[in-house]
Amino acid sequence: MNFEMSSNPQPKVLLFGAGSVGAVYLYLLSKITDTTAVCRSNYDTVKENGFIINSSIFGQGVHFKPNVVRSCEEAAPKTSELYDYIIVCSKAIPGGVPKLIAPVVTPGHTAIVLIQNGVGIEDEYLQAYPNNSIISCVVYLPASQRPAGVITHGEVEKLQIGAYPSSASSVRAQAFTELIKSGGGTAECFDDVQPKRWLKLLINASWNPICALTLSKDTDVLAASSEATEVLLAVMLEIRDIAASYGHTITREEVEFQLGRAQARIPKNAGIEPSMLQDVQASRRIEVEAIVGNPVRMGKEKNVPCVRLEMLYVLVKALDIQISKR
Ligand SMILES: NC(=O)c1ccc[n+]([C@@H]2O[C@H](COP(=O)([O-])OP(=O)(O)OC[C@H]3O[C@@H](n4cnc5c(N)ncnc54)[C@H](OP(=O)(O)O)[C@@H]3O)[C@@H](O)[C@H]2O)c1
């Protein structure tokens, strides 16, 4: 790919999806890059006051003020000010974002960075921008935004980064990894980041729909019936089997370890409300395709039995459609 940095001495970064995760990474990058945020519901507050981050890692009351726009059209670059990176950090809901970011993507130049959960989320970007680097990131960063512009972030921050597809050049993925590290973040670049996506999916595709459908914390699901642990294990093993059919090995021990983490929190009454449960409670659309639908379709393509996961998909898909009608 013919990649040259723009004439601006600092890389130019635009964030699409200025929520809790995106704001933390924009803060780190604001120390070393020229940052712009596309804001929607938090536009007025962030335009006026910037973001405030209360983080167990980066400090309390950390204030920063990026450039703020309402849309990618408004942020469209002048000829010499191309964006080097567009970071997509909205919820992974397919079908719209590749078109929305078109005004800020320069073919052959702008790298598109996806910091989102799920699997199979990259293809629509690759199809829309075949001449741009697609950088796929798995993120561990517990964060929420309440009220608008104020981000609360817990004690973990980790990005696992790789080029998409894994056969593509990793030059831009490596450069992005270094950029995050220069900003004070924790980032590692992998030859193939997809196994990392599947490992995270083990938790997300099991607990997210089950907790959302039952309006329960993970520990409350486990404690509710003597059958629950076995069913959770079976769902996780289906996800493991689908991952294996695509060449990504997750061991039974890793599955049992992940399930054990929730079991260990039962006596401490320290249940977790996964994001899909929080979204349902707030009547927001959920990441049903990225987290449940895509793995089910991928499993069926390879004839991997996944009836439990398929049932969860059917139920949580119907729930998402009902939410969209409210
Ligand atoms: N939060 C966590 O603890 C966490 C941890 C690990 C991974 N993740 C993953 O990270 C990704 C981002 O999650 P998040 O929690 O940061 O989400 P979030 O707080 O809901 O933020 C998403 C942001 O995207 C904005 N947005 C969505 N569509 C838009 C559009 N068309 N135009 C402009 N802005 C738009 C939303 O604006 P509005 O406010 O107007 O809706 C919101 O500010 C997800 O894939 C999630 O699963 C999250």
The ligand as an SDF file (V2000), in Angstrom:
LIG
                    3D

 48 52  0  0  0  0  0  0  0  0999 V2000
  -17.7070   -0.3650   27.9380 N   0  0  0  0  0  0  0  0  0  0  0  0
  -17.0070   -1.4360   28.2200 C   0  0  0  0  0  0  0  0  0  0  0  0
  -16.7620   -1.7100   29.4120 O   0  0  0  0  0  0  0  0  0  0  0  0
  -16.4530   -2.3130   27.1270 C   0  0  0  0  0  0  0  0  0  0  0  0
  -15.4370   -3.2110   27.4630 C   0  0  0  0  0  0  0  0  0  0  0  0
  -14.8820   -3.9990   26.4510 C   0  0  0  0  0  0  0  0  0  0  0  0
  -15.3670   -3.9030   25.1540 C   0  0  0  0  0  0  0  0  0  0  0  0
  -16.3710   -3.0160   24.8700 N   0  0  0  0  0  0  0  0  0  0  0  0
  -16.7910   -2.9360   23.4620 C   0  0  0  0  0  0  0  0  0  0  0  0
  -16.3030   -1.6940   22.9520 O   0  0  0  0  0  0  0  0  0  0  0  0
  -17.2010   -1.1730   21.9480 C   0  0  0  0  0  0  0  0  0  0  0  0
  -17.6540    0.2270   22.3660 C   0  0  0  0  0  0  0  0  0  0  0  0
  -18.3850    0.0910   23.5780 O   0  0  0  0  0  0  0  0  0  0  0  0
  -18.7300    1.3150   24.5530 P   0  0  0  0  0  0  0  0  0  0  0  0
  -19.1300    0.7040   25.8480 O   0  0  0  0  0  0  0  0  0  0  0  0
  -17.6790    2.3400   24.5240 O   0  0  0  0  0  0  0  0  0  0  0  0
  -20.0250    1.8840   23.8400 O   0  0  0  0  0  0  0  0  0  0  0  0
  -20.8180    3.2120   24.1920 P   0  0  0  0  0  0  0  0  0  0  0  0
  -20.3610    3.7730   25.5100 O   0  0  0  0  0  0  0  0  0  0  0  0
  -22.2550    2.8980   23.9740 O   0  0  0  0  0  0  0  0  0  0  0  0
  -20.3120    4.2320   23.0960 O   0  0  0  0  0  0  0  0  0  0  0  0
  -20.6440    4.1300   21.7530 C   0  0  0  0  0  0  0  0  0  0  0  0
  -20.7080    5.5320   21.2140 C   0  0  0  0  0  0  0  0  0  0  0  0
  -20.9430    5.4420   19.8150 O   0  0  0  0  0  0  0  0  0  0  0  0
  -21.8080    6.4960   19.4790 C   0  0  0  0  0  0  0  0  0  0  0  0
  -22.4780    6.2400   18.2030 N   0  0  0  0  0  0  0  0  0  0  0  0
  -23.1370    5.1310   17.8290 C   0  0  0  0  0  0  0  0  0  0  0  0
  -23.6370    5.2840   16.5820 N   0  0  0  0  0  0  0  0  0  0  0  0
  -23.2760    6.5320   16.1840 C   0  0  0  0  0  0  0  0  0  0  0  0
  -23.5180    7.2880   15.0210 C   0  0  0  0  0  0  0  0  0  0  0  0
  -24.2440    6.7940   13.9950 N   0  0  0  0  0  0  0  0  0  0  0  0
  -23.0120    8.5410   14.9320 N   0  0  0  0  0  0  0  0  0  0  0  0
  -22.3060    9.0570   15.9610 C   0  0  0  0  0  0  0  0  0  0  0  0
  -22.0460    8.3960   17.1170 N   0  0  0  0  0  0  0  0  0  0  0  0
  -22.5290    7.1400   17.2190 C   0  0  0  0  0  0  0  0  0  0  0  0
  -22.7880    6.5420   20.6220 C   0  0  0  0  0  0  0  0  0  0  0  0
  -23.4900    7.7700   20.6140 O   0  0  0  0  0  0  0  0  0  0  0  0
  -24.8970    7.9500   21.3880 P   0  0  0  0  0  0  0  0  0  0  0  0
  -24.5330    8.2670   22.8070 O   0  0  0  0  0  0  0  0  0  0  0  0
  -25.5560    9.0630   20.6920 O   0  0  0  0  0  0  0  0  0  0  0  0
  -25.6520    6.6440   21.2520 O   0  0  0  0  0  0  0  0  0  0  0  0
  -21.8360    6.3640   21.8050 C   0  0  0  0  0  0  0  0  0  0  0  0
  -21.3090    7.6080   22.2270 O   0  0  0  0  0  0  0  0  0  0  0  0
  -18.3430   -2.1960   21.8640 C   0  0  0  0  0  0  0  0  0  0  0  0
  -18.0890   -3.1170   20.8350 O   0  0  0  0  0  0  0  0  0  0  0  0
  -18.2870   -2.9030   23.2260 C   0  0  0  0  0  0  0  0  0  0  0  0
  -18.8350   -4.2100   23.2000 O   0  0  0  0  0  0  0  0  0  0  0  0
  -16.9210   -2.2200   25.8290 C   0  0  0  0  0  0  0  0  0  0  0  0
  1  2  1  0
  2  3  2  0
  2  4  1  0
  4  5  1  0
  4 48  2  0
  5  6  2  0
  6  7  1  0
  7  8  2  0
  8  9  1  0
  8 48  1  0
  9 10  1  0
  9 46  1  0
 10 11  1  0
 11 12  1  0
 11 44  1  0
 12 13  1  0
 13 14  1  0
 14 15  2  0
 14 16  1  0
 14 17  1  0
 17 18  1  0
 18 19  2  0
 18 20  1  0
 18 21  1  0
 21 22  1  0
 22 23  1  0
 23 24  1  0
 23 42  1  0
 24 25  1  0
 25 26  1  0
 25 36  1  0
 26 27  1  0
 26 35  1  0
 27 28  2  0
 28 29  1  0
 29 30  1  0
 29 35  2  0
 30 31  1  0
 30 32  2  0
 32 33  1  0
 33 34  2  0
 34 35  1  0
 36 37  1  0
 36 42  1  0
 37 38  1  0
 38 39  2  0
 38 40  1  0
 38 41  1  0
 42 43  1  0
 44 45  1  0
 44 46  1  0
 46 47  1  0
M  CHG  2   8   1  16  -1
M  END
$$$$
